[in-house]
Amino acid sequence: MEHFQQYLGEFVGTAFFMILGLGTIANISLKKSGMYGAGGLMAACGWGLGMVAVAAIFAPLTGAHVNPAVTIGFLIGGDFPLEMVPGYFIAQFLGAYVGAVIVWFVWKDHLDEEPEAGAKLGVFATAPSIRNPLRNCLAEATATFSLMFIILSLSHLQPAGGVALFFVFAGVAGGVMAFAGLTGYAINPARDLAPRIVHAMLPIRGKGNSDWSYAWVPVVGPMLGGAAAGILYNVLFRWQM
């Protein structure tokens, strides 16, 4: 199968990213966890360092997109081939699903003992602090645009490997610090939708509902933000006037 290794790498990379990122959220938000209450800085470092690890391991093989919005950004603003987009999307959603299942299995006792249904859902999916779907969607689009533009700019600047990984960390961790208080900083349709399905499907005591009325926001917003970053990158650096 053509591109099988890239698809498999994207699947494994996304699963790995979810284990580290969702595991961080479980660690700081479930009350029986020994690191409960560690806070937003811990979340920023967990997601940021997780992305650095994934990028260091998988970027040479797949580009380490691990995010459909990033794939769209590279499709529009880079040289990513259109024919590989469906395979990457499938790999990313399946990887996010498997990663979320692993987090569920590892944290099952803590999830069952957690008294608040919102905290259980928060391990898997994002939610807004103030529910205003259109503005929430704009917040997700803005956050994803910021990260995607940084990533695209790395291909223009071509920094040394260690410097590039620092900018990846800064883009993810800085984004958590700047935007997570609004909508939870999903910035990734696979990261939110697949774990939300895991939350809905698997047994978690007292889990409540999976908030499907909000689920479109962390899908549509990031895709719009990734596309907008690709367009602006083309205008600034690729299209000749």
Secondary structure, DSSP 8 states (H G I E B T S, - for coil): -TTHHHHHHHHHHHHHHHHHHHHHHHHHHSTTSTTTT--HHHHHHHHHHHHHHHHHHHHHHH----SHHHHHHHHHHS---GGGHHHHHHHHHHHHHHHHHHHHHHTHHHHHH---HHHHHHHHS---SS--HHHHHHHHHHHHHHHHHHHHHHHHH---HHHHHHHHHHHHHHHHHHHHHHH-----HHHHHHHHHHHHHS--TT-----TTTTTHHHHHHHHHHHHHHHHHIIIII---
